[in-house]
Amino acid sequence: MNRDLIGSLCWAVAIIATALGGTYARSLGYIEGDTLTRIVVGANGLMIAWFGNRMPKLFVPSARARQARRAVGWSMVLSGLAYTILWVFAPIQTAVWMGTAAIIAGLAASFGYCLALRHQQRAA
């Protein structure tokens, strides 16, 4: 089985197990609903950061493509970590809006960087 597929499946199992375990802990009264939401959504942010870290390590034949993957990888790692930090520490309403803005900013930075590389290639 592909190594990346195994990592992705591990993340899926871990997030589902976290959600189920948290739901059980909530039903026993150990944690509140907000805490459970923060834990599960924070895990999603860590998954985004993990995928961002994995992206540059994938095989890409073109030097420009490798350069773009590194930049996109860093962008997604940073936005995923910002998302996680917001969901752990910020009020929920702030985490929703600012966390979404962090992911959108990471995607916009990635898209902008790729367009800039494309423009450089055309100019050359």
DSSP file with accessible surface (Angstrom, degrees, kcal/mol):
  #  RESIDUE AA STRUCTURE BP1 BP2  ACC     N-H-->O    O-->H-N    N-H-->O    O-->H-N    TCO  KAPPA ALPHA  PHI   PSI    X-CA   Y-CA   Z-CA
    1    1 A M              0   0  167      0, 0.0     5,-0.0     0, 0.0     2,-0.0   0.000 360.0 360.0 360.0 145.3    0.0    0.0    0.0
    2    2 A N     >  -     0   0   99      1,-0.1     4,-2.2     2,-0.1     5,-0.2  -0.318 360.0-133.5 -61.9 137.5    1.2    3.5   -0.8
    3    3 A R  H  > S+     0   0  189      1,-0.2     4,-2.2     2,-0.2     5,-0.1   0.871 106.3  50.7 -62.4 -39.9    2.9    5.2    2.1
    4    4 A D  H  > S+     0   0   46      2,-0.2     4,-2.3     1,-0.2    -1,-0.2   0.880 108.9  52.0 -66.5 -35.8    1.0    8.5    1.7
    5    5 A L  H  > S+     0   0   84      2,-0.2     4,-2.6     1,-0.2    -2,-0.2   0.911 108.2  51.2 -66.4 -40.0   -2.3    6.5    1.6
    6    6 A I  H  X S+     0   0   78     -4,-2.2     4,-2.5     2,-0.2    -2,-0.2   0.928 110.2  49.3 -62.7 -44.1   -1.4    4.8    4.9
    7    7 A G  H  X S+     0   0   15     -4,-2.2     4,-2.2     2,-0.2    -2,-0.2   0.915 111.6  49.1 -60.9 -42.1   -0.6    8.2    6.5
    8    8 A S  H  X S+     0   0   40     -4,-2.3     4,-2.3     1,-0.2    -2,-0.2   0.911 111.2  49.0 -64.7 -42.3   -3.9    9.6    5.3
    9    9 A L  H  X S+     0   0   85     -4,-2.6     4,-2.7     2,-0.2     5,-0.2   0.884 108.6  54.1 -64.9 -37.3   -5.8    6.6    6.6
   10   10 A C  H  X S+     0   0   79     -4,-2.5     4,-2.7     2,-0.2    -2,-0.2   0.913 108.7  49.0 -62.2 -42.5   -4.0    6.9   10.0
   11   11 A W  H  X S+     0   0   56     -4,-2.2     4,-2.7     2,-0.2     5,-0.2   0.920 111.2  49.9 -61.7 -44.0   -5.1   10.6   10.2
   12   12 A A  H  X S+     0   0   45     -4,-2.3     4,-2.4     2,-0.2     5,-0.2   0.944 113.4  45.2 -60.5 -47.3   -8.7    9.6    9.4
   13   13 A V  H  X S+     0   0   99     -4,-2.7     4,-3.0     1,-0.2     5,-0.2   0.917 113.3  50.9 -63.1 -42.2   -8.8    6.8   12.0
   14   14 A A  H  X S+     0   0   45     -4,-2.7     4,-2.5    -5,-0.2    -2,-0.2   0.915 111.8  46.2 -64.2 -42.1   -7.1    9.1   14.6
   15   15 A I  H  X S+     0   0   24     -4,-2.7     4,-2.6     2,-0.2    -1,-0.2   0.924 114.8  47.0 -68.9 -41.0   -9.7   11.9   14.0
   16   16 A I  H  X S+     0   0  102     -4,-2.4     4,-2.8    -5,-0.2     5,-0.2   0.936 113.8  48.2 -64.9 -43.0  -12.6    9.5   14.1
   17   17 A A  H  X S+     0   0   56     -4,-3.0     4,-3.0    -5,-0.2     5,-0.3   0.905 111.6  50.5 -63.6 -40.0  -11.3    7.8   17.3
   18   18 A T  H  X S+     0   0   55     -4,-2.5     4,-2.8    -5,-0.2    -1,-0.2   0.925 112.0  47.3 -62.4 -45.0  -10.7   11.2   18.9
   19   19 A A  H  X S+     0   0   29     -4,-2.6     4,-2.3     2,-0.2    -2,-0.2   0.926 115.5  44.6 -64.0 -43.8  -14.3   12.3   18.1
   20   20 A L  H  X S+     0   0  117     -4,-2.8     4,-2.3     2,-0.2    -2,-0.2   0.921 115.3  47.3 -67.3 -43.0  -15.7    9.0   19.4
   21   21 A G  H  X S+     0   0   42     -4,-3.0     4,-2.6    -5,-0.2    -2,-0.2   0.912 113.2  49.0 -64.0 -40.6  -13.6    9.1   22.5
   22   22 A G  H  X S+     0   0   11     -4,-2.8     4,-2.5    -5,-0.3    -2,-0.2   0.886 109.4  52.0 -65.6 -38.4  -14.4   12.7   23.1
   23   23 A T  H  X S+     0   0   77     -4,-2.3     4,-2.4     2,-0.2    -2,-0.2   0.913 110.8  48.0 -63.9 -41.0  -18.1   12.0   22.7
   24   24 A Y  H  X S+     0   0  153     -4,-2.3     4,-1.6     2,-0.2    -2,-0.2   0.933 111.6  49.5 -64.7 -44.3  -17.9    9.2   25.2
   25   25 A A  H  <>S+     0   0   21     -4,-2.6     5,-2.5     1,-0.2     6,-0.6   0.881 111.0  51.0 -62.7 -35.5  -16.0   11.4   27.6
   26   26 A R  H ><5S+     0   0  139     -4,-2.5     3,-1.2     1,-0.2    -1,-0.2   0.906 106.4  53.4 -67.6 -40.7  -18.7   14.1   27.1
   27   27 A S  H 3<5S+     0   0   86     -4,-2.4    -1,-0.2     1,-0.3    -2,-0.2   0.812 109.1  49.9 -65.4 -27.3  -21.5   11.7   27.8
   28   28 A L  T 3<5S-     0   0   83     -4,-1.6    -1,-0.3    -5,-0.1    -2,-0.2   0.524 118.7-114.3 -84.7  -7.1  -19.8   10.8   31.1
   29   29 A G  T < 5S+     0   0   61     -3,-1.2    -3,-0.2    -4,-0.4    -2,-0.1   0.601  82.1 121.3  87.1  12.2  -19.5   14.5   32.0
   30   30 A Y  S   <S+     0   0  179     -5,-2.5     2,-0.3    -6,-0.2    -4,-0.2   0.824  78.3  19.2 -77.4 -33.5  -15.7   14.6   31.8
   31   31 A I  S    S-     0   0   45     -6,-0.6    -2,-0.2    -9,-0.2     2,-0.2  -0.926  77.9-119.1-133.4 162.0  -15.6   17.3   29.1
   32   32 A E     >  -     0   0  139     -2,-0.3     4,-2.1     1,-0.1     5,-0.2  -0.524  32.1-106.0 -95.1 168.1  -18.0   19.9   27.8
   33   33 A G  H  > S+     0   0   20      1,-0.2     4,-2.4     2,-0.2     5,-0.2   0.871 118.9  54.1 -61.1 -40.4  -19.2   20.2   24.2
   34   34 A D  H  > S+     0   0   93      2,-0.2     4,-2.5     1,-0.2    -1,-0.2   0.902 107.8  50.6 -62.6 -39.3  -17.1   23.2   23.4
   35   35 A T  H  > S+     0   0   59      2,-0.2     4,-2.3     1,-0.2    -2,-0.2   0.922 109.6  50.2 -64.8 -42.6  -14.0   21.4   24.5
   36   36 A L  H  X S+     0   0   21     -4,-2.1     4,-2.5     1,-0.2     5,-0.3   0.928 110.6  49.9 -61.6 -43.8  -14.9   18.4   22.3
   37   37 A T  H  X S+     0   0   61     -4,-2.4     4,-2.7     1,-0.2     5,-0.4   0.932 110.8  49.6 -60.4 -45.6  -15.4   20.7   19.3
   38   38 A R  H  X S+     0   0   53     -4,-2.5     4,-2.2     1,-0.2    -1,-0.2   0.903 111.3  49.3 -62.0 -40.3  -12.0   22.4   19.9
   39   39 A I  H  X S+     0   0   78     -4,-2.3     4,-2.0     2,-0.2    -2,-0.2   0.955 115.2  41.9 -65.5 -48.6  -10.2   19.1   20.2
   40   40 A V  H  X S+     0   0   30     -4,-2.5     4,-1.7     2,-0.2    -2,-0.2   0.939 118.5  43.9 -68.8 -45.0  -11.7   17.6   17.0
   41   41 A V  H  X S+     0   0   24     -4,-2.7     4,-1.8    -5,-0.3    -1,-0.2   0.893 111.7  54.9 -69.6 -35.2  -11.4   20.8   14.9
   42   42 A G  H  X S+     0   0    4     -4,-2.2     4,-2.0    -5,-0.4    -1,-0.2   0.900 105.1  53.7 -61.9 -37.7   -7.8   21.4   16.3
   43   43 A A  H  X S+     0   0   15     -4,-2.0     4,-2.1     1,-0.2    -1,-0.2   0.886 104.7  55.1 -63.6 -36.2   -6.9   17.9   15.1
   44   44 A N  H  X S+     0   0   49     -4,-1.7     4,-2.1     2,-0.2    -1,-0.2   0.906 106.2  51.3 -62.4 -40.4   -8.2   18.9   11.6
   45   45 A G  H  X S+     0   0    0     -4,-1.8     4,-2.2     1,-0.2    -2,-0.2   0.902 108.5  50.9 -63.6 -39.7   -5.8   21.8   11.7
   46   46 A L  H  X S+     0   0   81     -4,-2.0     4,-2.5     2,-0.2    -1,-0.2   0.880 107.8  53.7 -65.0 -34.9   -2.9   19.5   12.6
   47   47 A M  H  X S+     0   0   49     -4,-2.1     4,-2.7     2,-0.2     5,-0.2   0.920 107.0  50.9 -65.0 -41.2   -3.9   17.3    9.7
   48   48 A I  H  X S+     0   0   41     -4,-2.1     4,-2.4     1,-0.2    -2,-0.2   0.930 111.2  48.7 -61.0 -43.9   -3.8   20.3    7.3
   49   49 A A  H  X S+     0   0   10     -4,-2.2     4,-2.1     2,-0.2    -1,-0.2   0.909 110.4  51.5 -62.8 -40.5   -0.3   21.1    8.6
   50   50 A W  H  X S+     0   0   69     -4,-2.5     4,-1.9     2,-0.2    -2,-0.2   0.935 110.9  47.1 -62.8 -45.8    0.8   17.5    8.2
   51   51 A F  H  X S+     0   0   75     -4,-2.7     4,-1.9     1,-0.2    -1,-0.2   0.895 110.4  53.4 -63.5 -38.8   -0.4   17.4    4.6
   52   52 A G  H  < S+     0   0    1     -4,-2.4    -1,-0.2    -5,-0.2    -2,-0.2   0.889 109.2  49.2 -62.5 -35.8    1.3   20.7    3.9
   53   53 A N  H  < S+     0   0   81     -4,-2.1     4,-0.3     1,-0.2    -1,-0.2   0.847 111.8  49.1 -71.0 -32.9    4.6   19.3    5.3
   54   54 A R  H >< S+     0   0   40     -4,-1.9     3,-1.1     1,-0.2     4,-0.5   0.806  93.7  76.8 -76.0 -30.3    4.2   16.2    3.1
   55   55 A M  G >< S+     0   0   52     -4,-1.9     3,-1.5     1,-0.3    -1,-0.2   0.890  92.2  48.3 -54.3 -48.4    3.5   18.0   -0.2
   56   56 A P  G 3  S+     0   0   39      0, 0.0    -1,-0.3     0, 0.0    14,-0.2   0.756 104.9  62.1 -67.2 -17.8    7.1   19.2   -1.0
   57   57 A K  G <  S+     0   0  118     -3,-1.1    -2,-0.2    -4,-0.3     2,-0.1   0.555  81.5 101.4 -85.1  -7.7    8.4   15.7   -0.4
   58   58 A L  S <  S-     0   0   54     -3,-1.5     2,-0.3    -4,-0.5    11,-0.1  -0.455  86.7 -96.3 -75.6 151.1    6.4   14.1   -3.2
   59   59 A F        +     0   0  183     -2,-0.1    -1,-0.1     2,-0.0    -2,-0.1  -0.502  48.0 170.3 -71.7 125.9    8.1   13.4   -6.4
   60   60 A V        -     0   0   13     -2,-0.3     6,-0.1    -4,-0.1     9,-0.0  -0.991  26.5-149.5-136.3 128.9    7.7   16.1   -9.1
   61   61 A P  S    S+     0   0  108      0, 0.0     2,-0.3     0, 0.0    -1,-0.1   0.847  74.3  73.3 -71.1 -32.2    9.7   16.1  -12.3
   62   62 A S  S  > S-     0   0   56      1,-0.1     4,-2.2     2,-0.0     5,-0.2  -0.612  70.9-142.0 -90.3 141.1    9.9   19.8  -12.9
   63   63 A A  H  > S+     0   0   60     -2,-0.3     4,-2.3     1,-0.2     5,-0.1   0.894 106.3  50.7 -64.4 -39.8   12.1   22.2  -10.9
   64   64 A R  H  > S+     0   0   78      2,-0.2     4,-2.6     1,-0.2    -1,-0.2   0.897 109.1  51.2 -65.0 -39.0    9.4   24.9  -11.0
   65   65 A A  H  > S+     0   0   34      2,-0.2     4,-2.7     1,-0.2    -2,-0.2   0.912 110.0  48.9 -65.5 -40.5    6.8   22.4   -9.8
   66   66 A R  H  X S+     0   0  105     -4,-2.2     4,-2.2     2,-0.2    -2,-0.2   0.915 111.3  50.5 -63.7 -41.1    9.1   21.4   -6.9
   67   67 A Q  H  X S+     0   0   62     -4,-2.3     4,-2.0     2,-0.2    -2,-0.2   0.925 111.8  47.5 -61.9 -44.1    9.6   25.0   -6.1
   68   68 A A  H  X S+     0   0   16     -4,-2.6     4,-3.0     1,-0.2     5,-0.3   0.912 109.9  52.8 -64.4 -41.5    5.9   25.6   -6.1
   69   69 A R  H  X S+     0   0   94     -4,-2.7     4,-2.7     1,-0.2    -1,-0.2   0.880 107.8  51.4 -63.3 -38.4    5.2   22.6   -3.9
   70   70 A R  H  X S+     0   0  125     -4,-2.2     4,-2.5     2,-0.2    -1,-0.2   0.945 113.5  44.1 -62.8 -46.1    7.7   23.8   -1.3
   71   71 A A  H  X S+     0   0   28     -4,-2.0     4,-2.4     2,-0.2    -2,-0.2   0.927 115.9  46.8 -65.3 -44.0    6.0   27.2   -1.2
   72   72 A V  H  X S+     0   0   26     -4,-3.0     4,-2.6     2,-0.2     5,-0.2   0.907 110.9  54.1 -64.7 -38.9    2.5   25.7   -1.1
   73   73 A G  H  X S+     0   0    1     -4,-2.7     4,-2.6    -5,-0.3    -2,-0.2   0.947 110.6  44.5 -59.9 -49.1    3.7   23.2    1.6
   74   74 A W  H  X S+     0   0  171     -4,-2.5     4,-2.6     1,-0.2     5,-0.3   0.909 112.2  53.5 -62.2 -40.9    5.0   26.0    3.8
   75   75 A S  H  X S+     0   0   21     -4,-2.4     4,-2.4     1,-0.2    -1,-0.2   0.930 112.5  43.2 -60.5 -44.1    1.9   28.0    3.2
   76   76 A M  H  X S+     0   0   22     -4,-2.6     4,-2.5     2,-0.2     5,-0.2   0.866 111.8  53.7 -73.8 -34.4   -0.4   25.1    4.2
   77   77 A V  H  X S+     0   0   21     -4,-2.6     4,-2.5    -5,-0.2     5,-0.2   0.962 113.1  43.5 -61.5 -48.9    1.7   24.2    7.2
   78   78 A L  H  X S+     0   0  102     -4,-2.6     4,-2.4     1,-0.2    -2,-0.2   0.918 115.7  46.8 -65.9 -41.9    1.6   27.7    8.6
   79   79 A S  H  X S+     0   0    8     -4,-2.4     4,-2.5    -5,-0.3    -1,-0.2   0.897 112.4  51.2 -69.4 -35.3   -2.1   28.2    7.9
   80   80 A G  H  X S+     0   0    0     -4,-2.5     4,-2.3     2,-0.2    -2,-0.2   0.909 111.7  46.8 -65.6 -40.4   -2.9   24.8    9.4
   81   81 A L  H  X S+     0   0   72     -4,-2.5     4,-2.8    -5,-0.2     5,-0.2   0.907 112.0  50.2 -67.8 -40.1   -1.0   25.6   12.6
   82   82 A A  H  X S+     0   0   39     -4,-2.4     4,-2.6     2,-0.2    -2,-0.2   0.926 110.7  50.8 -61.8 -42.5   -2.7   29.0   12.8
   83   83 A Y  H  X S+     0   0   39     -4,-2.5     4,-2.3     2,-0.2    -2,-0.2   0.931 112.0  47.0 -58.8 -47.1   -6.0   27.3   12.4
   84   84 A T  H  X S+     0   0   15     -4,-2.3     4,-1.8     2,-0.2    -2,-0.2   0.932 111.7  49.6 -63.0 -46.9   -5.2   24.8   15.2
   85   85 A I  H  X S+     0   0   98     -4,-2.8     4,-2.6     1,-0.2     5,-0.5   0.912 111.0  50.2 -60.8 -42.2   -3.9   27.5   17.6
   86   86 A L  H  X S+     0   0   41     -4,-2.6     4,-2.2     1,-0.2    -1,-0.2   0.929 111.1  48.5 -62.3 -42.5   -7.1   29.6   17.0
   87   87 A W  H  < S+     0   0   19     -4,-2.3    -1,-0.2     1,-0.2    -2,-0.2   0.781 115.0  46.0 -71.4 -23.1   -9.3   26.6   17.7
   88   88 A V  H  < S+     0   0   71     -4,-1.8    -2,-0.2    -5,-0.2    -1,-0.2   0.907 130.3  15.8 -82.4 -40.6   -7.4   25.7   20.9
   89   89 A F  H  < S+     0   0  166     -4,-2.6    -3,-0.2    -5,-0.2    -2,-0.2   0.737 104.9  79.4-110.9 -26.7   -7.1   29.2   22.4
   90   90 A A  S  < S-     0   0   14     -4,-2.2     5,-0.0    -5,-0.5     0, 0.0  -0.445  88.2 -89.8 -85.7 158.7   -9.6   31.7   20.8
   91   91 A P     >  -     0   0   84      0, 0.0     4,-3.0     0, 0.0     5,-0.2  -0.316  45.6-109.1 -58.9 152.2  -13.3   32.0   21.5
   92   92 A I  H  > S+     0   0   42      1,-0.2     4,-2.6     2,-0.2     5,-0.2   0.891 117.1  50.1 -58.1 -45.8  -15.3   29.8   19.2
   93   93 A Q  H  > S+     0   0  131      1,-0.2     4,-1.9     2,-0.2    -1,-0.2   0.914 114.4  45.6 -60.9 -41.1  -16.8   32.6   17.1
   94   94 A T  H  >>S+     0   0   63      1,-0.2     4,-3.1     2,-0.2     5,-0.5   0.913 111.4  52.8 -66.2 -41.2  -13.4   34.1   16.6
   95   95 A A  H  X5S+     0   0    0     -4,-3.0     4,-1.9     1,-0.2     5,-0.4   0.890 107.5  52.3 -63.1 -38.4  -11.9   30.7   15.8
   96   96 A V  H  X5S+     0   0   47     -4,-2.6     4,-1.8    -5,-0.2    -1,-0.2   0.971 119.3  33.0 -61.4 -53.0  -14.5   30.0   13.2
   97   97 A W  H  X5S+     0   0  177     -4,-1.9     4,-2.3     2,-0.2    -2,-0.2   0.938 125.0  40.8 -73.5 -47.3  -13.9   33.3   11.3
   98   98 A M  H  X5S+     0   0  101     -4,-3.1     4,-2.3    -5,-0.2    -3,-0.2   0.871 115.2  52.1 -72.6 -35.2  -10.2   33.7   11.9
   99   99 A G  H  X<S+     0   0    0     -4,-1.9     4,-2.1    -5,-0.5    -1,-0.2   0.929 111.7  46.6 -64.3 -43.8   -9.5   30.0   11.4
  100  100 A T  H  X S+     0   0   66     -4,-1.8     4,-2.7    -5,-0.4     5,-0.2   0.918 111.9  51.7 -62.9 -41.0  -11.3   30.1    8.1
  101  101 A A  H  X S+     0   0   47     -4,-2.3     4,-2.8     1,-0.2    -2,-0.2   0.884 107.0  53.7 -63.7 -36.5   -9.5   33.2    7.1
  102  102 A A  H  X S+     0   0   19     -4,-2.3     4,-2.2     2,-0.2    -1,-0.2   0.927 111.2  44.7 -64.5 -43.5   -6.1   31.6    7.9
  103  103 A I  H  X S+     0   0   29     -4,-2.1     4,-2.5     2,-0.2    -2,-0.2   0.929 114.3  49.0 -66.8 -43.3   -6.9   28.6    5.6
  104  104 A I  H  X S+     0   0  103     -4,-2.7     4,-2.9     1,-0.2    -2,-0.2   0.915 110.6  51.3 -63.0 -40.1   -8.1   31.0    2.9
  105  105 A A  H  X S+     0   0   59     -4,-2.8     4,-2.8     2,-0.2    -1,-0.2   0.909 109.4  50.4 -63.5 -40.3   -5.0   33.1    3.3
  106  106 A G  H  X S+     0   0    5     -4,-2.2     4,-2.1     2,-0.2    -2,-0.2   0.918 113.0  45.7 -62.9 -42.3   -2.8   30.0    2.9
  107  107 A L  H  X S+     0   0   95     -4,-2.5     4,-2.8     2,-0.2    -2,-0.2   0.910 113.3  49.7 -66.9 -41.6   -4.7   29.0   -0.2
  108  108 A A  H  X S+     0   0   60     -4,-2.9     4,-3.0     2,-0.2     5,-0.2   0.911 110.9  49.5 -64.5 -41.4   -4.5   32.5   -1.6
  109  109 A A  H  X S+     0   0   58     -4,-2.8     4,-2.4     2,-0.2    -1,-0.2   0.917 112.6  48.4 -63.2 -40.5   -0.8   32.7   -0.9
  110  110 A S  H  X S+     0   0   11     -4,-2.1     4,-2.3    -5,-0.2    -2,-0.2   0.944 113.7  45.5 -63.8 -47.9   -0.3   29.3   -2.6
  111  111 A F  H  X S+     0   0  140     -4,-2.8     4,-2.4     1,-0.2    -2,-0.2   0.925 113.5  50.0 -62.7 -44.6   -2.3   30.3   -5.7
  112  112 A G  H  X S+     0   0   37     -4,-3.0     4,-2.3     1,-0.2    -1,-0.2   0.901 110.0  50.4 -61.8 -41.0   -0.6   33.7   -5.9
  113  113 A Y  H  X S+     0   0   82     -4,-2.4     4,-2.4    -5,-0.2    -1,-0.2   0.920 110.3  49.6 -64.7 -42.2    2.8   32.1   -5.7
  114  114 A C  H  X S+     0   0   51     -4,-2.3     4,-2.2     1,-0.2    -2,-0.2   0.904 111.0  49.6 -64.5 -39.1    2.0   29.6   -8.5
  115  115 A L  H  X S+     0   0   82     -4,-2.4     4,-2.5     2,-0.2    -1,-0.2   0.895 109.4  52.1 -65.6 -38.5    0.7   32.4  -10.7
  116  116 A A  H  X S+     0   0   48     -4,-2.3     4,-2.4     2,-0.2    -2,-0.2   0.918 109.7  48.9 -64.2 -41.3    3.9   34.4  -10.1
  117  117 A L  H  X S+     0   0   10     -4,-2.4     4,-2.3     2,-0.2    -2,-0.2   0.907 110.9  50.7 -62.9 -40.1    6.0   31.4  -11.1
  118  118 A R  H  X S+     0   0  136     -4,-2.2     4,-2.1     2,-0.2    -2,-0.2   0.914 110.1  49.4 -64.8 -41.3    3.9   31.0  -14.2
  119  119 A H  H  X S+     0   0  136     -4,-2.5     4,-2.1     1,-0.2    -2,-0.2   0.906 110.3  51.0 -64.3 -41.1    4.4   34.7  -15.1
  120  120 A Q  H  X S+     0   0  101     -4,-2.4     4,-1.5     1,-0.2    -1,-0.2   0.894 109.4  51.0 -62.5 -39.5    8.2   34.3  -14.5
  121  121 A Q  H  < S+     0   0  121     -4,-2.3    -2,-0.2     1,-0.2    -1,-0.2   0.908 111.0  47.5 -67.5 -39.6    8.3   31.3  -16.8
  122  122 A R  H  < S+     0   0  174     -4,-2.1    -1,-0.2     1,-0.2    -2,-0.2   0.862 110.8  52.1 -67.9 -36.1    6.4   33.2  -19.6
  123  123 A A  H  <        0   0   81     -4,-2.1    -1,-0.2    -5,-0.2    -2,-0.2   0.793 360.0 360.0 -71.1 -27.0    8.6   36.2  -19.3
  124  124 A A     <        0   0  110     -4,-1.5    -3,-0.1    -5,-0.2    -4,-0.0  -0.033 360.0 360.0 -79.8 360.0   11.8   34.1  -19.6
